[in-house]
Amino acid sequence: MSGVLRIALTGGIGSGKSTVASKFQTLGVPVIDSDVIARSIVKPGEPALKAIVSAFGKDLLTDEGTLDRRRLRNIIFNDLSAKTRLENILHPLIYKEIDEQVSRIHYPYCLIVIPLLVETERTNHFDRILVVDIPEEIQLKRASNRDNDSLKLIEGIIKSQASREQRLKRADDIIDNNLEIEDLNKTIQTLHNKYLKLAEEHKTL
Ligand code: ADP
């Protein structure tokens, strides 16, 4: 890989990915959000929506012709082969769009926020993996407070995601976000300096 250093930012629900990403953004770092891409590629008229409808049927469209996400989630929830089929449609398009956005960046490095990176085993697509990590009790508390959701619902989501250990095994860098916000700022500034230095070395590879 050449050019811009690509840092994937991942972590479980409520770990602090968005908080961390926006702090890097404040320092001037370009941030690409895979969730935004995932939503934009299934808009009406986009090829991914057509492919999903031909794979799963017209019932997945709302009256307005948009994707009925809830219905799709229900279909793939208990059906691994349907989930794989959906991922085979979406992932190549998401990664193509990530590559396109990276190619337009004029900055030494960028962050790409990918919540389910470890789950989808695409870690090789990036130069480094940055994991935001917190203990599960805090993850539960922060995510349920943020979304006003029950602890039970968040617990279910945490269980469906990679475990802390699985994520940490793949990490090149870790942000321990069991921190006060001021300490988080310091950690991010240190990582920012490190990434600028690594990007300089990366350029000469
Ligand atoms: P994610 O994007 O990983 O789901 P968020 O960045 O939205 O997580 O963080 C989840 C919640 O926790 C948000 O309400 C956020 O403001 C809060 N939060 C994040 N980091 C901290 C921190 N270090 N201290 C206190 N609250 C935090």
py3Dmol code that shows the C-alpha trace and the ligand (Angstrom):
import py3Dmol

protein = """\
ATOM      1  CA  MET A   1       0.000   0.000   0.000  1.00  0.00           C
ATOM      2  CA  SER A   2       1.322   3.460  -0.740  1.00  0.00           C
ATOM      3  CA  GLY A   3       0.425   7.131  -0.312  1.00  0.00           C
ATOM      4  CA  VAL A   4      -1.779   8.107   2.589  1.00  0.00           C
ATOM      5  CA  LEU A   5      -1.310   6.002   5.731  1.00  0.00           C
ATOM      6  CA  ARG A   6      -4.619   4.256   6.429  1.00  0.00           C
ATOM      7  CA  ILE A   7      -5.583   3.769  10.055  1.00  0.00           C
ATOM      8  CA  ALA A   8      -8.728   1.747  10.712  1.00  0.00           C
ATOM      9  CA  LEU A   9     -10.521   2.845  13.877  1.00  0.00           C
ATOM     10  CA  THR A  10     -12.666   0.184  15.472  1.00  0.00           C
ATOM     11  CA  GLY A  11     -14.268  -0.780  18.782  1.00  0.00           C
ATOM     12  CA  GLY A  12     -17.531  -2.120  20.157  1.00  0.00           C
ATOM     13  CA  ILE A  13     -20.778  -0.216  20.495  1.00  0.00           C
ATOM     14  CA  GLY A  14     -20.394   2.721  22.889  1.00  0.00           C
ATOM     15  CA  SER A  15     -16.624   2.303  23.200  1.00  0.00           C
ATOM     16  CA  GLY A  16     -16.048   5.862  21.974  1.00  0.00           C
ATOM     17  CA  LYS A  17     -15.232   5.548  18.252  1.00  0.00           C
ATOM     18  CA  SER A  18     -17.240   8.639  17.234  1.00  0.00           C
ATOM     19  CA  THR A  19     -15.855  10.641  20.149  1.00  0.00           C
ATOM     20  CA  VAL A  20     -12.288   9.671  19.230  1.00  0.00           C
ATOM     21  CA  ALA A  21     -12.857  10.261  15.496  1.00  0.00           C
ATOM     22  CA  SER A  22     -14.210  13.756  16.077  1.00  0.00           C
ATOM     23  CA  LYS A  23     -11.203  14.637  18.249  1.00  0.00           C
ATOM     24  CA  PHE A  24      -8.829  13.564  15.469  1.00  0.00           C
ATOM     25  CA  GLN A  25     -10.948  15.564  13.052  1.00  0.00           C
ATOM     26  CA  THR A  26     -10.496  18.647  15.239  1.00  0.00           C
ATOM     27  CA  LEU A  27      -6.737  18.183  14.791  1.00  0.00           C
ATOM     28  CA  GLY A  28      -7.288  18.334  11.023  1.00  0.00           C
ATOM     29  CA  VAL A  29      -7.178  14.594  10.319  1.00  0.00           C
ATOM     30  CA  PRO A  30      -9.480  13.370   7.524  1.00  0.00           C
ATOM     31  CA  VAL A  31     -12.011  10.819   8.766  1.00  0.00           C
ATOM     32  CA  ILE A  32     -13.937   8.391   6.570  1.00  0.00           C
ATOM     33  CA  ASP A  33     -17.038   6.823   8.117  1.00  0.00           C
ATOM     34  CA  SER A  34     -17.947   3.377   6.799  1.00  0.00           C
ATOM     35  CA  ASP A  35     -21.471   3.638   8.282  1.00  0.00           C
ATOM     36  CA  VAL A  36     -22.144   6.752   6.213  1.00  0.00           C
ATOM     37  CA  ILE A  37     -20.861   4.923   3.124  1.00  0.00           C
ATOM     38  CA  ALA A  38     -22.963   1.847   3.926  1.00  0.00           C
ATOM     39  CA  ARG A  39     -26.081   4.025   4.074  1.00  0.00           C
ATOM     40  CA  SER A  40     -25.292   6.009   0.940  1.00  0.00           C
ATOM     41  CA  ILE A  41     -24.730   2.969  -1.288  1.00  0.00           C
ATOM     42  CA  VAL A  42     -28.239   1.637  -0.650  1.00  0.00           C
ATOM     43  CA  LYS A  43     -30.063   4.825  -1.590  1.00  0.00           C
ATOM     44  CA  PRO A  44     -32.738   4.509  -4.282  1.00  0.00           C
ATOM     45  CA  GLY A  45     -31.148   4.237  -7.723  1.00  0.00           C
ATOM     46  CA  GLU A  46     -27.845   2.906  -6.374  1.00  0.00           C
ATOM     47  CA  PRO A  47     -26.671  -0.477  -7.728  1.00  0.00           C
ATOM     48  CA  ALA A  48     -26.410  -2.005  -4.225  1.00  0.00           C
ATOM     49  CA  LEU A  49     -30.124  -1.469  -3.598  1.00  0.00           C
ATOM     50  CA  LYS A  50     -30.990  -3.152  -6.906  1.00  0.00           C
ATOM     51  CA  ALA A  51     -28.719  -6.088  -6.012  1.00  0.00           C
ATOM     52  CA  ILE A  52     -30.317  -6.421  -2.558  1.00  0.00           C
ATOM     53  CA  VAL A  53     -33.822  -6.395  -4.055  1.00  0.00           C
ATOM     54  CA  SER A  54     -32.915  -9.070  -6.584  1.00  0.00           C
ATOM     55  CA  ALA A  55     -31.351 -11.210  -3.834  1.00  0.00           C
ATOM     56  CA  PHE A  56     -34.020 -10.757  -1.153  1.00  0.00           C
ATOM     57  CA  GLY A  57     -37.157  -9.581  -2.932  1.00  0.00           C
ATOM     58  CA  LYS A  58     -39.199  -6.421  -3.424  1.00  0.00           C
ATOM     59  CA  ASP A  59     -40.717  -6.732   0.056  1.00  0.00           C
ATOM     60  CA  LEU A  60     -37.603  -5.055   1.344  1.00  0.00           C
ATOM     61  CA  LEU A  61     -38.629  -1.759  -0.184  1.00  0.00           C
ATOM     62  CA  THR A  62     -40.784   0.750   1.623  1.00  0.00           C
ATOM     63  CA  ASP A  63     -43.639   2.469  -0.239  1.00  0.00           C
ATOM     64  CA  GLU A  64     -41.198   5.301  -0.984  1.00  0.00           C
ATOM     65  CA  GLY A  65     -38.768   2.867  -2.614  1.00  0.00           C
ATOM     66  CA  THR A  66     -36.153   3.091   0.139  1.00  0.00           C
ATOM     67  CA  LEU A  67     -34.564   0.137   1.897  1.00  0.00           C
ATOM     68  CA  ASP A  68     -36.581  -1.184   4.836  1.00  0.00           C
ATOM     69  CA  ARG A  69     -33.622  -1.721   7.167  1.00  0.00           C
ATOM     70  CA  ARG A  70     -35.641  -3.251   9.962  1.00  0.00           C
ATOM     71  CA  ARG A  71     -37.043  -5.927   7.647  1.00  0.00           C
ATOM     72  CA  LEU A  72     -33.598  -6.637   6.258  1.00  0.00           C
ATOM     73  CA  ARG A  73     -32.158  -6.921   9.782  1.00  0.00           C
ATOM     74  CA  ASN A  74     -34.905  -9.400  10.676  1.00  0.00           C
ATOM     75  CA  ILE A  75     -34.126 -11.521   7.623  1.00  0.00           C
ATOM     76  CA  ILE A  76     -30.419 -11.764   8.304  1.00  0.00           C
ATOM     77  CA  PHE A  77     -30.689 -12.008  12.084  1.00  0.00           C
ATOM     78  CA  ASN A  78     -31.175 -15.767  12.216  1.00  0.00           C
ATOM     79  CA  ASP A  79     -29.957 -16.727   8.780  1.00  0.00           C
ATOM     80  CA  LEU A  80     -26.222 -16.894   8.362  1.00  0.00           C
ATOM     81  CA  SER A  81     -26.344 -17.585   4.624  1.00  0.00           C
ATOM     82  CA  ALA A  82     -28.571 -14.531   4.051  1.00  0.00           C
ATOM     83  CA  LYS A  83     -26.137 -12.455   6.109  1.00  0.00           C
ATOM     84  CA  THR A  84     -23.237 -13.691   3.985  1.00  0.00           C
ATOM     85  CA  ARG A  85     -25.140 -12.943   0.775  1.00  0.00           C
ATOM     86  CA  LEU A  86     -25.846  -9.417   1.968  1.00  0.00           C
ATOM     87  CA  GLU A  87     -22.218  -8.879   2.987  1.00  0.00           C
ATOM     88  CA  ASN A  88     -21.045 -10.151  -0.392  1.00  0.00           C
ATOM     89  CA  ILE A  89     -23.117  -7.426  -2.026  1.00  0.00           C
ATOM     90  CA  LEU A  90     -22.216  -4.607   0.350  1.00  0.00           C
ATOM     91  CA  HIS A  91     -18.611  -5.102   1.398  1.00  0.00           C
ATOM     92  CA  PRO A  92     -16.898  -4.864  -2.016  1.00  0.00           C
ATOM     93  CA  LEU A  93     -18.819  -1.646  -2.711  1.00  0.00           C
ATOM     94  CA  ILE A  94     -18.042  -0.177   0.715  1.00  0.00           C
ATOM     95  CA  TYR A  95     -14.328  -0.931   0.373  1.00  0.00           C
ATOM     96  CA  LYS A  96     -14.261   0.435  -3.186  1.00  0.00           C
ATOM     97  CA  GLU A  97     -15.789   3.691  -1.939  1.00  0.00           C
ATOM     98  CA  ILE A  98     -13.315   3.813   0.976  1.00  0.00           C
ATOM     99  CA  ASP A  99     -10.446   3.448  -1.527  1.00  0.00           C
ATOM    100  CA  GLU A 100     -11.885   6.203  -3.685  1.00  0.00           C
ATOM    101  CA  GLN A 101     -12.228   8.560  -0.738  1.00  0.00           C
ATOM    102  CA  VAL A 102      -8.691   7.769   0.449  1.00  0.00           C
ATOM    103  CA  SER A 103      -7.324   8.475  -3.046  1.00  0.00           C
ATOM    104  CA  ARG A 104      -8.710  12.024  -2.847  1.00  0.00           C
ATOM    105  CA  ILE A 105      -7.034  12.789   0.507  1.00  0.00           C
ATOM    106  CA  HIS A 106      -4.099  15.178   0.716  1.00  0.00           C
ATOM    107  CA  TYR A 107      -2.921  14.587   4.236  1.00  0.00           C
ATOM    108  CA  PRO A 108      -0.208  12.265   5.625  1.00  0.00           C
ATOM    109  CA  TYR A 109      -2.704   9.861   7.161  1.00  0.00           C
ATOM    110  CA  CYS A 110      -6.429   9.262   7.556  1.00  0.00           C
ATOM    111  CA  LEU A 111      -8.784   7.414   9.867  1.00  0.00           C
ATOM    112  CA  ILE A 112     -11.420   5.052   8.573  1.00  0.00           C
ATOM    113  CA  VAL A 113     -14.096   4.257  11.164  1.00  0.00           C
ATOM    114  CA  ILE A 114     -15.197   0.627  10.788  1.00  0.00           C
ATOM    115  CA  PRO A 115     -17.224  -0.698  13.722  1.00  0.00           C
ATOM    116  CA  LEU A 116     -17.230  -4.347  12.580  1.00  0.00           C
ATOM    117  CA  LEU A 117     -13.704  -4.564  11.210  1.00  0.00           C
ATOM    118  CA  VAL A 118     -12.553  -7.592  13.196  1.00  0.00           C
ATOM    119  CA  GLU A 119     -15.844  -9.403  12.540  1.00  0.00           C
ATOM    120  CA  THR A 120     -15.471  -9.039   8.761  1.00  0.00           C
ATOM    121  CA  GLU A 121     -11.789  -9.956   8.725  1.00  0.00           C
ATOM    122  CA  ARG A 122     -10.771  -7.098   6.476  1.00  0.00           C
ATOM    123  CA  THR A 123      -7.909  -5.981   8.685  1.00  0.00           C
ATOM    124  CA  ASN A 124      -5.369  -6.433   5.845  1.00  0.00           C
ATOM    125  CA  HIS A 125      -6.940  -3.582   3.951  1.00  0.00           C
ATOM    126  CA  PHE A 126      -5.307  -1.084   6.319  1.00  0.00           C
ATOM    127  CA  ASP A 127      -1.835  -0.100   7.449  1.00  0.00           C
ATOM    128  CA  ARG A 128      -2.724  -0.027  11.129  1.00  0.00           C
ATOM    129  CA  ILE A 129      -5.610  -0.919  13.404  1.00  0.00           C
ATOM    130  CA  LEU A 130      -6.550   1.429  16.238  1.00  0.00           C
ATOM    131  CA  VAL A 131      -8.888  -0.128  18.796  1.00  0.00           C
ATOM    132  CA  VAL A 132     -10.915   1.903  21.289  1.00  0.00           C
ATOM    133  CA  ASP A 133     -11.284  -0.272  24.343  1.00  0.00           C
ATOM    134  CA  ILE A 134     -13.369  -0.066  27.515  1.00  0.00           C
ATOM    135  CA  PRO A 135     -14.620  -2.573  30.079  1.00  0.00           C
ATOM    136  CA  GLU A 136     -18.031  -4.036  29.272  1.00  0.00           C
ATOM    137  CA  GLU A 137     -19.799  -2.422  32.271  1.00  0.00           C
ATOM    138  CA  ILE A 138     -18.829   1.043  31.051  1.00  0.00           C
ATOM    139  CA  GLN A 139     -19.641   0.170  27.462  1.00  0.00           C
ATOM    140  CA  LEU A 140     -23.126  -0.879  28.588  1.00  0.00           C
ATOM    141  CA  LYS A 141     -23.642   2.270  30.607  1.00  0.00           C
ATOM    142  CA  ARG A 142     -22.390   4.715  27.966  1.00  0.00           C
ATOM    143  CA  ALA A 143     -24.195   3.082  25.039  1.00  0.00           C
ATOM    144  CA  SER A 144     -27.520   2.785  26.854  1.00  0.00           C
ATOM    145  CA  ASN A 145     -27.317   6.378  28.136  1.00  0.00           C
ATOM    146  CA  ARG A 146     -26.472   7.674  24.677  1.00  0.00           C
ATOM    147  CA  ASP A 147     -29.208   5.787  22.833  1.00  0.00           C
ATOM    148  CA  ASN A 148     -31.737   5.661  25.640  1.00  0.00           C
ATOM    149  CA  ASP A 149     -31.864   1.905  25.086  1.00  0.00           C
ATOM    150  CA  SER A 150     -32.250  -0.843  27.644  1.00  0.00           C
ATOM    151  CA  LEU A 151     -29.172  -2.545  29.068  1.00  0.00           C
ATOM    152  CA  LYS A 152     -30.613  -5.801  27.748  1.00  0.00           C
ATOM    153  CA  LEU A 153     -30.675  -4.573  24.165  1.00  0.00           C
ATOM    154  CA  ILE A 154     -27.119  -3.241  24.377  1.00  0.00           C
ATOM    155  CA  GLU A 155     -25.998  -6.482  26.019  1.00  0.00           C
ATOM    156  CA  GLY A 156     -27.399  -8.405  23.033  1.00  0.00           C
ATOM    157  CA  ILE A 157     -25.537  -6.158  20.609  1.00  0.00           C
ATOM    158  CA  ILE A 158     -22.282  -6.536  22.559  1.00  0.00           C
ATOM    159  CA  LYS A 159     -22.684 -10.333  22.480  1.00  0.00           C
ATOM    160  CA  SER A 160     -23.205 -10.275  18.705  1.00  0.00           C
ATOM    161  CA  GLN A 161     -19.970  -8.315  18.199  1.00  0.00           C
ATOM    162  CA  ALA A 162     -16.365  -9.489  18.485  1.00  0.00           C
ATOM    163  CA  SER A 163     -15.117  -9.851  22.042  1.00  0.00           C
ATOM    164  CA  ARG A 164     -12.719  -7.383  23.607  1.00  0.00           C
ATOM    165  CA  GLU A 165      -9.959  -9.999  23.432  1.00  0.00           C
ATOM    166  CA  GLN A 166     -10.570 -10.710  19.727  1.00  0.00           C
ATOM    167  CA  ARG A 167     -10.316  -7.009  18.963  1.00  0.00           C
ATOM    168  CA  LEU A 168      -7.276  -6.356  21.126  1.00  0.00           C
ATOM    169  CA  LYS A 169      -5.450  -9.245  19.446  1.00  0.00           C
ATOM    170  CA  ARG A 170      -5.663  -7.392  16.124  1.00  0.00           C
ATOM    171  CA  ALA A 171      -4.759  -3.964  17.493  1.00  0.00           C
ATOM    172  CA  ASP A 172      -1.595  -2.082  16.569  1.00  0.00           C
ATOM    173  CA  ASP A 173      -2.626   0.761  18.855  1.00  0.00           C
ATOM    174  CA  ILE A 174      -5.124   0.851  21.704  1.00  0.00           C
ATOM    175  CA  ILE A 175      -6.978   3.759  23.248  1.00  0.00           C
ATOM    176  CA  ASP A 176      -8.051   2.853  26.743  1.00  0.00           C
ATOM    177  CA  ASN A 177     -11.183   5.007  26.894  1.00  0.00           C
ATOM    178  CA  ASN A 178     -11.875   4.359  30.536  1.00  0.00           C
ATOM    179  CA  LEU A 179     -10.550   7.875  30.925  1.00  0.00           C
ATOM    180  CA  GLU A 180     -11.643  11.361  31.718  1.00  0.00           C
ATOM    181  CA  ILE A 181     -12.102  13.394  28.549  1.00  0.00           C
ATOM    182  CA  GLU A 182      -8.973  15.548  29.263  1.00  0.00           C
ATOM    183  CA  ASP A 183      -6.842  12.408  29.457  1.00  0.00           C
ATOM    184  CA  LEU A 184      -8.425  11.140  26.266  1.00  0.00           C
ATOM    185  CA  ASN A 185      -7.370  14.387  24.567  1.00  0.00           C
ATOM    186  CA  LYS A 186      -3.768  13.817  25.655  1.00  0.00           C
ATOM    187  CA  THR A 187      -3.799  10.216  24.416  1.00  0.00           C
ATOM    188  CA  ILE A 188      -5.103  11.356  21.049  1.00  0.00           C
ATOM    189  CA  GLN A 189      -2.496  14.079  20.708  1.00  0.00           C
ATOM    190  CA  THR A 190       0.250  11.500  21.409  1.00  0.00           C
ATOM    191  CA  LEU A 191      -1.170   9.102  18.827  1.00  0.00           C
ATOM    192  CA  HIS A 192      -1.532  11.939  16.314  1.00  0.00           C
ATOM    193  CA  ASN A 193       2.184  12.746  16.647  1.00  0.00           C
ATOM    194  CA  LYS A 194       3.022   9.072  16.274  1.00  0.00           C
ATOM    195  CA  TYR A 195       0.896   8.718  13.129  1.00  0.00           C
ATOM    196  CA  LEU A 196       2.434  11.807  11.522  1.00  0.00           C
ATOM    197  CA  LYS A 197       5.856  10.277  12.103  1.00  0.00           C
ATOM    198  CA  LEU A 198       4.795   6.860  10.814  1.00  0.00           C
ATOM    199  CA  ALA A 199       3.222   8.482   7.761  1.00  0.00           C
ATOM    200  CA  GLU A 200       6.528  10.156   6.964  1.00  0.00           C
ATOM    201  CA  GLU A 201       8.271   6.750   7.057  1.00  0.00           C
ATOM    202  CA  HIS A 202       5.416   5.156   5.094  1.00  0.00           C
ATOM    203  CA  LYS A 203       5.852   7.705   2.290  1.00  0.00           C
ATOM    204  CA  THR A 204       9.454   6.680   1.754  1.00  0.00           C
ATOM    205  CA  LEU A 205       8.711   2.928   1.671  1.00  0.00           C
TER     206      LEU A 205
END
"""
ligand_1 = """\
27
ADP
P -19.256 4.629 19.598
O -19.126 5.587 18.436
O -18.065 3.718 19.732
O -20.533 3.838 19.611
P -19.457 7.090 21.192
O -18.258 7.858 20.761
O -20.789 7.516 20.645
O -19.246 5.504 20.952
O -19.474 7.097 22.777
C -20.564 6.513 23.508
C -21.029 7.484 24.582
O -20.007 7.625 25.561
C -21.296 8.881 24.033
O -22.410 9.427 24.692
C -20.018 9.663 24.405
O -20.262 11.033 24.605
C -19.593 8.986 25.707
N -18.118 8.973 25.926
C -17.170 8.634 25.022
N -15.945 8.715 25.585
C -16.118 9.106 26.878
C -15.235 9.368 27.984
N -13.920 9.209 27.897
N -15.789 9.749 29.163
C -17.134 9.884 29.282
N -18.022 9.663 28.294
C -17.525 9.273 27.085
"""
view = py3Dmol.view(width=600, height=400)
view.addModel(protein, "pdb")
view.setStyle({"model": 0}, {"cartoon": {"style": "trace"}})
view.addModel(ligand_1, "xyz")
view.setStyle({"model": 1}, {"stick": {}})
view.zoomTo()
view.show()
